[in-house]
Amino acid sequence: MLLFNVLLLVIGFAALIKGADWFVEGSSSLAKNFKVPGLIIGLTIVALGTSAPELAVSTFAALWGSNEIALSNVVGSNIFNLLCVLGICAVIHPVPVESEIIKRDFPLSIAAAAFLLLTLNPKALASYMLLQGNMGDIAGNISRLTGVIILIAFLFYMVFLIRHARKNPQEDETAVCMPLWKCFILIAIGLLLIIGGGQGVVYSAKELARTAGMSETLIGLTIVAVGTSLPELVTSVVAARKGETGLAVGNVIGSNIFNILFILGVSTVIHPIGVNVASVYDLMILIAVSIITYLFAIGKKAVKRPEGIFMLGLYIASVAFAILR
């Protein structure tokens, strides 16, 4: 059984890498065919495709009543996306950040995380911030009403992106576009490999982690979150190496917005999610690292190598905190 899980992990990684390569190639060419900026493709098609593992895990967790995994998977994935995915891309090559990301999408991702935190019971939240509760205690819940609100916000966001893309077509007469049928085939096969590889990695990693006696919350925040975020990591690194920097950054921030507004929205409508003290701290960490990354982007309109190294160190520290608490 151990050998099977290790083999599944290796196959999953291989599928993720090749699938991400084809998915980025097909999506970029599709954007050129329809004169849509690569930034918008990254914020929509690529973000939704690479968020599919998080959607599957959190939805099934909600259906099975595994609230800890449903929430910690999303929060952990968003932290990983910001600190590891952008951090690694910045270490490989400085990553410029589009002004639209700075003005529109980054603030929305921060506001969405803050909104979730503010929907919790304020008295309970205040007491737990003073370290008056155990990490497993319930500090509040994300209700179905909150799920409906964030799903509506997601719908408005998508409509805005589509209208913006139609009003601002990308003109590039020198661009060489592959046929539409080939674009769709590459996207479809790439997406299947990404989802299949991501699920294979998550399953094998969970089985291997359980032999070490890890808790459900810790598995959700680390192993499951990292596993379901591997498509974002691989896709963004491949996009950055191909010069699609708008696609790389848009994919990360778009995925974070999708994770909170769409995935948590769907999960919460299916079943209200109880939030324990550990998840409260994780939400606060997510907001803090989002603000730090946003400040990096505002300062130089790019995330550069020193910032990338700092972000990777910050991620290691956050994981250490999660293990030790």
ABEGO torsion letter per residue (X at the ends): XAAAAAAAAAAAAAAAAAAAAAAAAAAAAAAAAAGBBAAAAAABAAAAAAAAAAAAAAAAAAAAGBAAAAAAAAAAAAAAAAAAAAAAAAAABBBBBBAAAAAAAAAAAAAAAAAAAAABBAAAAAAAAAGABBAABBAEBBBAAAAAAAAAAAAAAAAAAAAAAAABBBBBAABBBBBAAAAAAAAAAAAAAAAAAAAAAAAAAAAAAAAAGBBAAAAAABAAAAAAAAAAAAAAAAAAAAGBAAAAAAAAAAAAAAAAAAAAAAAAAABBBBBBAAAAAAAAAAAAAAAAAAAAAAAAGBBBAAAAAAAAAAAAAAAAAAAAX
